[in-house]
Amino acid sequence: TQLLEQSPQFLSIQEGENLTVYCNSSSVFSSLQWYRQEPGEGPVLLVTVVTGGEVKKLKRLTFQFGDARKDSSLHITAAQPGDTGLYLCADSGNTGKLIFGQGTTLQVKP
Amino acid sequence: DVKVTQSSRYLVKRTGEKVFLECVQDMDHENMFWYRQDPGLGLRLIYFSYDVKMKEKGDIPEGYSVSREKKERFSLILESASTNQTSMYLCASSLIYNEQFFGPGTRLTVL
């Protein structure tokens, strides 16, 4: 069974700081998604990465997919309070069902 | 924009009650999913459906059933609610498996 491990579990930073969170898989990703879940809401898809070494940018968020397609990182530049939430990585595996990591809870203080 | 709506944001039920959670999507997606989310356990798949009247068990189907009579609607049923089913329930839909759109969730408390 594929396992996705996210680190760190919790992160509390001041507004304006940079941060990186990680997602590692016990097996090669089929295709990797990153979601953000704000408190009391459902997850919202941020990005999908498929190709090893791929880098995608979404405003202040940079997503990187490892060359071997077993790891990924999300870097946020100049974090803002609106970035607060739970960041989840997920893989469709080879069954078509999404497998989620446990998530990284990010708190950005004003 | 895809919209996935869930019938209630908050629900309080008593042990033994039958509970219906409704989910509706407006983008003609074939696939629909029900998850529960608990602290420390992440999102766990309960059931999913890839077509009308079709259903597949997820990782934790025990104590739940589902119904999909129309393409846009996927219902989760707790036949006899128990306290260990207190959780956040999330519905999702997708055109393809690896990009799911989630509803806002229903926070269910079973007393």
Contacts between the chains, C-beta under 8 A, distances in Angstrom:
chain1	res1	chain2	res2	distance
A	30	B	98	7.2
A	31	B	98	4.9
A	33	B	98	6.3
A	33	B	99	6.6
A	35	B	102	7.9
A	40	B	104	7.7
A	40	B	105	7.4
A	40	B	107	8.0
A	41	B	104	5.4
A	41	B	105	6.8
A	42	B	4	7.5
A	42	B	90	5.3
A	42	B	91	8.0
A	42	B	92	7.5
A	42	B	102	3.3
A	42	B	103	5.3
A	42	B	104	5.2
A	42	B	105	5.1
A	43	B	43	7.8
A	43	B	90	7.5
A	43	B	102	5.0
A	44	B	102	7.1
A	45	B	99	5.9
A	45	B	100	7.1
A	45	B	101	6.9
A	48	B	98	6.6
A	48	B	99	6.0
A	88	B	42	7.8
A	88	B	43	7.4
A	92	B	97	5.2
A	92	B	98	3.8
A	96	B	97	4.1
A	96	B	98	7.9
A	97	B	45	6.0
A	97	B	48	6.8
A	97	B	58	7.0
A	97	B	97	7.0
A	98	B	33	7.9
A	98	B	45	7.6
A	98	B	97	7.2
A	98	B	98	6.9
A	98	B	100	6.2
A	100	B	42	5.2
A	100	B	43	4.5
A	101	B	42	6.9
A	102	B	40	7.4
A	102	B	41	7.9
A	102	B	42	4.6
A	103	B	42	6.4
